Amino acid sequence: MTSLRNLLLLALPLVWFSCKGSDNAPDPDPNPGPGPGPGTGPTTLSYIYAEGTYGYEVYRIPAIVRTKKGTLLAFAEARKKKSNGDSGDIDMVVKRSENNGQTWSYMTTIWDDGTNTCGNPVPIVDEETGQIHLLMTWNNGADTWGTLTGGTGKDTRRPYYTSSSDDGKTWSAPVEITSSVKKAHWDWYATGPVHGIQLKNGAKKGRLIAPCYYTYRLDGARKDYSQLIYSDDHGQTWMKGDTTSLGQVGECTVEELKDGKIMVNFRTAAGSARRYAISSDGGETLDAVKTDYTLTDPQCQGSLLSVTPAGQHMLFFANAASTERVNMTVKMSTDEGKNWLKQYRAWSGPSAYSDMAQVSDTSIALVFEGGQGRPYEGIAFEIIPFNKFR
């Protein structure tokens, strides 16, 4: 359970950083997207989490949701050492905002397992109960991507579940769900990282769905696939949904479309365009994987958000819209992702992982990794009104 020290929820202002150049900053992307003008964001970053604070060298892997009470919950991996990458001593943390991101609480530690890795947040708001569900993934801190995907690690990757019944202030002890969602021969396994969803329509209404991905070895070669998992009993039990028929996909994001179908959008290890698939049965099966060549991507995580203000369905997609990790851009579609005709560039500089949440009938919130010299200088936050999209 969370320590008393971390339950102090005193409101703190957002930390504003004016990002200045560094001597070893990378060259700008020769094709970073739309230039200054309509549809372009600020020239400074507002950080929820800034590197080098609270005893952690870096914060990565953001996720965000808005609770039934209207509270924003911003999750992150708090990494003790930059040099350890996705392994080592990593803790799961969250900050709360009760005023749409104007101020944020002190950081609460949801899960600290010593020197081991506790990461990959997938928060889901249960609109029927008000509960906040959170899926995470654990590994032995001594293991690395290479040892885990090669089957030579001290342990393996294990998914866990926790929840909060008090609007994200405290969290239950994490419970392992590996046996119900991960097959024995899978090596690397990861939840998200990005928010999950609760279905609002159709025969599976109320179902909780989380995007995941995994690797396994075939004739000595690593194979990468994406997968959905779901719960029909408000997080008490989790089951395996379908996996992609096509490999070379990984971190993925899921959203419900207007007609109740599900779109899953994938990071890929092949090429520089996003891939996607549709499910018509609540994630139990997935149609063939297709490529969306209009969504340029640097083989990085991205995020989807579905909103229906005043009955008009809109789908948003956020990523570093380039062949490099720069140019954090949110694109809007009003035809179920067939076309992305409007966009908003939140940050032209280094940027990487992201997530979004709806905050009103006229705006969304964006959290993303961004900085001047490197994408991982902090996790930034911005409210984006719909009328900023051009």
C-alpha distance (Angstrom), angle and dihedral (degrees) to the residues before:
residue distance angle dihedral
M1 . . .
T2 3.75 . .
S3 3.83 117.3 .
L4 3.82 120.8 -114.8
R5 3.79 90.3 -117.0
N6 3.77 91.1 61.7
L7 3.79 94.9 48.0
L8 3.81 93.7 70.0
L9 3.76 101.7 115.0
L10 3.77 102.7 -171.9
A11 3.79 112.3 158.2
L12 3.78 114.0 -110.2
P13 3.77 126.7 -173.6
L14 3.76 121.8 -113.2
V15 3.79 112.8 -92.4
W16 3.80 111.1 -119.5
F17 3.78 118.8 -154.1
S18 3.77 126.1 -173.2
C19 3.78 101.3 -148.4
K20 3.79 111.5 -136.4
G21 3.76 127.4 -170.3
S22 3.80 123.9 -92.8
D23 3.78 130.3 -150.0
N24 3.79 92.6 -114.8
A25 3.81 99.0 40.3
P26 3.81 113.5 138.0
D27 3.78 121.9 -105.1
P28 3.81 112.4 -93.0
D29 3.77 119.5 -99.2
P30 3.82 107.9 -93.2
N31 3.81 89.1 -137.2
P32 3.81 106.3 32.3
G33 3.79 97.4 159.2
P34 3.80 131.1 -109.5
G35 3.81 116.8 10.7
P36 3.80 127.7 -129.4
G37 3.78 115.9 -52.4
P38 3.82 134.8 63.2
G39 3.77 112.9 7.7
T40 3.81 93.5 26.9
G41 3.80 125.0 119.9
P42 3.81 134.9 -138.8
T43 3.80 127.6 -60.9
T44 3.81 93.9 -128.3
L45 3.78 131.7 56.8
S46 3.80 125.7 -126.6
Y47 3.81 107.0 -147.9
I48 3.79 126.4 -153.1
Y49 3.81 88.6 -179.9
A50 3.83 121.6 24.5
E51 3.79 124.1 -168.6
G52 3.78 117.6 -105.5
T53 3.82 96.0 31.0
Y54 3.83 133.2 120.3
G55 3.81 92.4 9.2
Y56 3.80 96.5 -56.9
E57 3.79 124.6 112.6
V58 3.79 95.0 -151.9
Y59 3.82 142.8 5.1
R60 3.77 119.8 -146.8
I61 3.82 145.7 162.0
P62 3.83 104.0 46.9
A63 3.80 127.2 -158.3
I64 3.80 129.1 176.2
V65 3.82 138.5 -169.8
R66 3.80 136.5 170.8
T67 3.81 114.2 -132.0
K68 3.80 126.8 -138.1
K69 3.82 87.7 -99.3
G70 3.80 90.9 55.0
T71 3.81 97.5 -105.5
L72 3.80 118.1 143.9
L73 3.80 114.6 -136.6
A74 3.81 115.5 -162.3
F75 3.82 113.5 -166.5
A76 3.80 127.7 -166.9
E77 3.77 144.9 163.4
A78 3.82 109.5 -107.0
R79 3.80 104.6 -151.0
K80 3.80 120.2 -161.8
K81 3.82 93.4 -156.7
K82 3.80 130.2 29.4
S83 3.79 90.1 -155.0
N84 3.82 94.4 63.3
G85 3.80 94.2 66.1
D86 3.81 113.3 -165.9
S87 3.82 93.5 -9.5
G88 3.79 137.0 56.8
D89 3.80 126.8 56.8
I90 3.82 104.6 -5.8
D91 3.81 124.7 157.7
M92 3.81 129.5 -163.6
V93 3.81 111.8 -123.0
V94 3.80 139.2 174.2
K95 3.80 139.1 -166.6
R96 3.81 125.5 -159.4
S97 3.79 131.4 -144.5
E98 3.80 122.9 -170.5
N99 3.82 94.2 -177.4
N100 3.82 103.7 56.1
G101 3.78 94.8 -88.9
Q102 3.79 101.0 -47.7
T103 3.82 89.2 119.7
W104 3.81 133.3 8.1
S105 3.79 133.9 -150.9
Y106 3.76 126.1 -118.3
M107 3.78 113.2 -78.3
T108 3.82 115.7 -86.1
T109 3.79 119.0 -154.3
I110 3.79 109.1 -136.3
W111 3.81 96.9 179.8
D112 3.81 130.4 9.9
D113 3.81 113.5 168.5
G114 3.78 99.4 177.0
T115 3.80 112.5 -104.6
N116 3.80 93.7 -12.6
T117 3.80 127.7 104.6
C118 3.83 119.9 -99.0
G119 3.79 108.3 174.8
N120 3.80 152.2 114.4
P121 3.83 100.8 86.3
V122 3.81 120.3 -151.2
P123 3.82 108.9 177.7
I124 3.82 119.8 -172.7
V125 3.80 125.0 -172.8
D126 3.80 113.3 -141.6
E127 3.80 103.7 -144.0
E128 3.81 91.0 -170.3
T129 3.82 97.6 55.2
G130 3.81 104.6 16.6
Q131 3.80 89.5 -124.1
I132 3.81 119.5 139.4
H133 3.80 112.5 -137.8
L134 3.80 120.2 -158.9
L135 3.78 128.4 -167.6
M136 3.80 119.3 -165.2
T137 3.81 139.3 169.8
W138 3.82 128.5 -128.4
N139 3.78 134.2 -161.4
N140 3.78 137.2 167.8
G141 3.80 106.4 -87.7
A142 3.79 91.8 -130.7
D143 3.81 92.0 60.9
T144 3.80 123.5 89.0
W145 3.80 135.6 -161.1
G146 3.82 88.5 -95.2
T147 3.79 97.1 51.2
L148 3.79 93.1 42.1
T149 3.81 95.6 49.2
G150 3.78 90.8 42.0
G151 3.79 95.0 51.4
T152 3.81 93.4 -120.3
G153 3.80 99.7 107.9
K154 3.79 128.4 117.6
D155 3.80 87.8 -113.6
T156 3.79 138.2 -9.7
R157 3.81 136.9 -106.9
R158 3.80 112.5 -78.2
P159 3.84 128.4 -169.2
Y160 3.81 119.7 -138.3
Y161 3.79 137.2 -171.7
T162 3.80 132.4 -144.3
S163 3.80 134.5 162.2
S164 3.78 143.9 -163.0
S165 3.80 126.3 -141.1
D166 3.83 96.3 -178.5
D167 3.80 102.2 63.6
G168 3.80 95.6 -84.1
K169 3.81 98.8 -51.4
T170 3.82 96.5 114.8
W171 3.80 133.5 14.7
S172 3.79 136.1 -150.8
A173 3.79 121.6 -115.3
P174 3.84 109.8 -81.2
V175 3.82 114.7 -100.7
E176 3.80 121.8 -155.4
I177 3.82 116.2 -120.7
T178 3.83 98.9 174.2
S179 3.79 97.7 120.1
S180 3.80 93.8 55.5
V181 3.81 99.7 47.2
K182 3.82 109.1 23.2
K183 3.79 126.7 65.3
A184 3.80 117.9 -132.9
H185 3.83 95.8 -116.1
W186 3.80 94.9 52.2
D187 3.79 112.6 105.5
W188 3.80 114.0 -172.0
Y189 3.79 113.9 32.5
A190 3.79 129.1 177.6
T191 3.77 138.5 176.0
G192 3.81 113.9 -134.9
P193 2.91 116.1 -78.1
V194 3.82 94.8 -137.4
H195 3.82 136.1 59.0
G196 3.79 118.4 -61.3
I197 3.80 126.5 -144.0
Q198 3.79 144.5 -123.4
L199 3.79 113.7 -140.7
K200 3.80 114.0 -115.3
N201 3.80 100.0 -172.8
G202 3.78 143.4 39.4
A203 3.77 135.8 23.6
K204 3.82 92.3 -42.0
K205 3.81 95.0 51.8
G206 3.81 110.7 154.3
R207 3.82 94.5 27.3
L208 3.82 115.5 139.7
I209 3.81 114.5 -137.2
A210 3.81 129.2 -168.9
P211 3.83 126.8 -174.6
C212 3.82 116.9 -131.3
Y213 3.80 140.7 166.8
Y214 3.78 138.4 -157.1
T215 3.80 146.5 179.6
Y216 3.77 134.0 -138.5
R217 3.79 135.6 177.0
L218 3.80 124.5 -110.2
D219 3.80 117.6 -179.1
G220 3.78 88.7 -19.8
A221 3.80 95.0 -53.0
R222 3.81 124.3 113.0
K223 3.80 116.7 -119.2
D224 3.82 121.7 -161.7
Y225 3.81 125.1 -154.2
S226 3.79 139.7 163.4
Q227 3.79 126.2 -130.8
L228 3.81 142.1 -176.8
I229 3.79 125.1 -137.3
Y230 3.80 125.2 -168.2
S231 3.79 145.8 -172.3
D232 3.80 127.1 -150.2
D233 3.82 95.5 -177.1
H234 3.81 102.9 60.0
G235 3.80 95.8 -88.1
Q236 3.81 99.4 -48.0
T237 3.81 91.9 116.3
W238 3.82 133.0 14.2
M239 3.79 129.8 -152.9
K240 3.78 136.7 -164.9
G241 3.78 115.7 -101.2
D242 3.77 124.6 -168.5
T243 3.79 126.0 -53.2
T244 3.78 125.6 -141.6
S245 3.78 118.0 -87.4
L246 3.80 89.0 -143.8
G247 3.79 124.6 64.3
Q248 3.81 131.2 -146.0
V249 3.81 91.2 69.1
G250 3.78 127.3 113.0
E251 3.79 137.4 152.8
C252 3.78 108.3 39.0
T253 3.78 142.6 -178.6
V254 3.81 128.3 -146.4
E255 3.81 135.3 -155.8
E256 3.79 138.7 168.1
L257 3.79 118.2 -113.2
K258 3.80 126.7 -143.0
D259 3.80 94.4 -93.3
G260 3.81 94.2 49.6
K261 3.78 95.7 -99.7
I262 3.80 118.8 129.0
M263 3.79 126.8 -123.3
V264 3.80 118.5 -155.7
N265 3.81 116.0 -166.9
F266 3.81 118.8 -161.6
R267 3.76 140.3 -153.8
T268 3.78 107.6 -133.9
A269 3.78 135.7 -153.7
A270 3.81 90.9 -152.5
G271 3.80 119.5 74.6
S272 3.79 130.7 -27.0
A273 3.81 103.3 -75.9
R274 3.80 131.6 88.6
R275 3.79 121.8 -111.3
Y276 3.80 128.9 -147.5
A277 3.80 144.0 -175.8
I278 3.81 135.3 -164.7
S279 3.80 128.8 -133.6
S280 3.81 121.4 -161.2
D281 3.81 97.1 -175.5
G282 3.78 106.3 53.8
G283 3.79 97.0 -83.0
E284 3.78 97.4 -52.3
T285 3.81 89.8 116.8
L286 3.81 133.2 15.6
D287 3.78 128.0 -147.6
A288 3.80 121.0 -130.8
V289 3.80 116.5 -58.5
K290 3.80 114.1 -107.5
T291 3.80 133.8 -172.3
D292 3.81 124.3 -118.7
Y293 3.80 102.9 -155.6
T294 3.82 91.4 -174.3
L295 3.82 90.0 68.1
T296 3.79 104.8 73.7
D297 3.79 112.4 -163.1
P298 3.83 137.2 177.8
Q299 3.83 93.0 -139.6
C300 3.79 91.2 -86.3
Q301 3.80 137.9 126.4
G302 3.83 118.4 -78.2
S303 3.81 136.1 -177.9
L304 3.81 138.6 -132.7
L305 3.80 128.1 -156.0
S306 3.81 127.5 -173.4
V307 3.82 119.9 -160.2
T308 3.80 133.6 170.8
P309 3.82 109.8 -166.6
A310 3.80 113.9 176.5
G311 3.79 89.8 -5.1
Q312 3.82 95.9 -60.9
H313 3.79 112.4 121.7
M314 3.80 117.2 -139.5
L315 3.78 129.0 179.5
F316 3.80 121.3 -157.1
F317 3.80 128.2 -164.6
A318 3.82 123.9 -168.4
N319 3.79 128.4 -169.1
A320 3.77 145.2 124.0
A321 3.80 91.8 -74.8
S322 3.79 99.1 -151.6
T323 3.78 141.2 69.5
E324 3.82 86.4 -97.4
R325 3.81 129.7 51.7
V326 3.81 95.1 -91.0
N327 3.81 138.0 93.2
M328 3.80 105.8 56.0
T329 3.80 102.2 -150.4
V330 3.80 134.6 174.5
K331 3.80 116.6 -151.6
M332 3.80 126.3 -162.2
S333 3.80 129.2 -146.2
T334 3.80 126.6 -173.9
D335 3.82 94.8 -177.6
E336 3.83 103.0 61.9
G337 3.80 95.3 -85.3
K338 3.79 96.7 -53.7
N339 3.80 89.7 118.8
W340 3.80 132.2 16.2
L341 3.79 100.5 -157.3
K342 3.81 101.1 158.4
Q343 3.78 131.1 49.0
Y344 3.78 145.2 174.2
R345 3.79 122.9 -152.9
A346 3.79 107.5 -145.1
W347 3.81 96.9 -179.8
S348 3.80 130.9 3.4
G349 3.80 95.3 -163.4
P350 3.81 132.7 74.1
S351 3.81 111.2 -34.3
A352 3.79 139.3 151.8
Y353 3.83 134.2 160.0
S354 3.82 121.8 35.6
D355 3.79 147.9 169.3
M356 3.82 137.2 -170.0
A357 3.80 140.9 -151.8
Q358 3.79 133.2 -173.9
V359 3.82 111.9 -113.6
S360 3.82 101.6 175.0
D361 3.80 143.2 -10.9
T362 3.81 88.3 -84.0
S363 3.81 107.0 36.3
I364 3.79 148.2 37.5
A365 3.80 133.5 -151.0
L366 3.80 121.6 -125.6
V367 3.80 127.0 -161.9
F368 3.79 119.2 -174.3
E369 3.77 145.4 157.8
G370 3.78 109.4 -103.8
G371 3.78 147.2 148.2
Q372 3.76 144.7 142.8
G373 3.79 104.5 -100.8
R374 3.81 97.4 23.0
P375 3.81 136.1 6.9
Y376 3.81 94.8 -117.0
E377 3.81 102.1 63.7
G378 3.78 90.2 107.9
I379 3.78 148.2 -33.0
A380 3.79 107.7 -93.9
F381 3.79 130.3 -156.0
E382 3.79 132.5 -153.2
I383 3.81 137.3 167.9
I384 3.81 109.9 -138.6
P385 3.83 119.3 -163.4
F386 3.79 115.0 -147.0
N387 3.80 90.6 -120.2
K388 3.81 90.0 65.7
F389 3.81 90.8 70.9
R390 3.80 113.1 99.5
